[in-house]
C-alpha cells in the first residue's frame, strides 16, 4: 500500500497505528482504514487480498441489520455481529487444524510411552498403570474443562493441555498389546542377551515394529480433535470470543434460524474438512500397510 508518499507492505512487516495518524502502538486496522476513506485520495492506494475482510471486524456500516445475507461483498454473508463469515471460516480452519494437529501429536507421544511401558515391563507395572488408567478414564471430561476453564481461562494452550490428558488413553491400549506381543520375539531376546539397555530396545527395536496402531489411529484422533473443539465452542466452553470458531458459528446459526447461511456454511466447512482428513488418513494407512503394498504389486 502507498500512504502519504511512503510505501508499506503489511503482509510482511508490522506497522503501528501511529504510522497512519492513529493514537496507539498496536497494529494498524487496515480494514477500518479502507472503509474510513484513507485511500480515496488518488495518491494513496492499496492492493487488497481476494477476501479483504478481517474476521474480527464488524461491518455495521452495511445496510440493514446483521446478519446480512450473502452478497458480492460478503460471499457467504455476515454473522449476527456483522463479521464476514467466510473470513471467520478460513481463520477458524487454521485455528482448528493447529489445535487438532498439536493435540494429536501430544496425545500420540503420551499414548506410545505409557502403553509401551505397560507392555514392555508387564507384571505389576502393567497392572498398576492399567488400574490408574481405568480410574482416570472415568473422570467427567466436560466438567474438568469447565472447572479448569473457570479458574485459568479458556485459552488455546489450556484446552490442549486438558484434552491431551484424556486423548491418549485409547492409543495406549493398542500400544500395550503390540509391546506385549513383540517383546517375546526372538530378536528382542537376542538384543537383551547382547546387553542392550531397556531404552535402546524400547525405542530402537520394538517401537519401529509397533507403529501400526499409531498410523491407523492418528488420523481418526485428528478428526476427533476437530469435532471436540467444535463441540466445546458450540457449548460455550471452548476458545474465548471473539476467536473465529466453527462451533461458535453453529451456535449462532441455532440462535438465528432465519439466517440459514450461517449454519449451512459452518456445517459445509466442517463436513469437507472431516471428509478430506478421513481420505488422507486412509491413504497414509494404505501407504504404510505392507500387506496392501504387496497385494498392489
Secondary structure, 3 states (H helix, E strand, C coil): CEECCEECCCCCCCCEHHHHCCCCCCECCHHHHHHCCCCCCCCCECCCCCCCCCCCCECCCCCCCCCCCCCCCCCCCECCCCEEHHHHHHHHHHHHHHHHHHHHHHHHHHHHHHHHHHHHHCHHHHHHHHHHHHHHHCCCHHHHHHHHHHHHCCCHHHHHHHHHHHHCHHHHHHHHHHHHHHCCCHHHHHHHHCCCCHHHHHHHHHHHHCCHHHHHHHHHHHHHHHHHHHHHHHHCCCCCCCCCCHHHHHHHHHHCCCCHHHHHHHHHHHHHHHHHHHHHHHHHHHHCCHHHHHHHC
